[in-house]
Amino acid sequence: MRLIIDPAVNEAIVAALNYWAAEADSEDLVERLLVGFDMAFSIMENEPRRGRRVPGLPEHYRRLRLAPHLPGYVLYYRIEASQ
C-alpha cells in the first residue's frame, strides 16, 4: 500500500506540535508525539485494516487514535485498493 497524506494534515500536525511545544514546555512530549504520528502513519500504510471502522460510513473508512499516553488525537483515513 502507498500512503498519501493530505497537505492539510501535515499543516495540522505541525500546528499541534508547535502548540504543545509552547503549552507543555516539554520537548519530551513533542518528541513522543512525533513518534506517535510516525507509528500511526506506519500502521495506516502497512496494516490499514487495523484501524477501527468509522460508524455510519463504508468499511474502507477508518480511524486510528494515537497511543493512550499521548494527547487524544484521532486520525481518519480511507483505504483504497490502489493506495
N, C-alpha and C positions, 0 to 999 in steps of 0.2 A: 504494500500500500504506500501511497505517497500522501504526505500531509501538506495541505495548503492552509496557511494561516492568513486570515484577512488582515490587511494593514491596520485596520481599526483595533483589532485585538492586540497587536504589538503596541500601539499607542496606549491602550488601556492598561496594559501590563507595566509599561514604563511609568505611567501616571501613578499606578498603585505602588510601585517600588519607590518612587520619589516621595509619595505621601508617607509611607512607613519609615523611610529614612529620616524624614523631618519629624514625624509624630512620635515614633517609638524611640528615636535617638539610639537605635541599636543596629549596628552593622550586621550583627548575628541574625536578626530577623530578616533583613533584606537578603542575606545570603541563603537562608533557609527557604525563603520564598522563591528565589531563583532556581534552587534545586527542585522545589515542589512543582513549579511550572514546567521545568525541563522533564521531570518524571511524568507529568500528566501528558505532555506532548508525545513522549516516547510511548506511553500506553495507547494513546489515540492512533499512533502510526503503526505500532506493532501488534496490538491486541484491541482493535477498535470496538469489538463487541463486549469488551469488559465493562464499558460504561453502562450506566443504568438507562433504561428507556425513558423517554420524556412522555409523561402521561398525556393522552389526548392527541398525540402525534404518531405518524407511522413509525414502524420498528427501526428504521435507519436513522432516526433522530435520537441522539444520546446525550448524556450529561456525565460529567466527572468532577467530583469535588476534590480539592487539594487535601493533602494529609490532615487528619484531625488536629494536630498540634499547630497548624497554621491558621491564619485568618480564613474565614469561611468563603473562599472564592469557589464558584462553580463554573465550569467551562462547558458550554453547549456545543455540540458538533453534529455533523451529518456524515453518514457513511455512504459513499458512492462506490460502485463496483470498480471504476477505473482509477479512483483516487483515494 
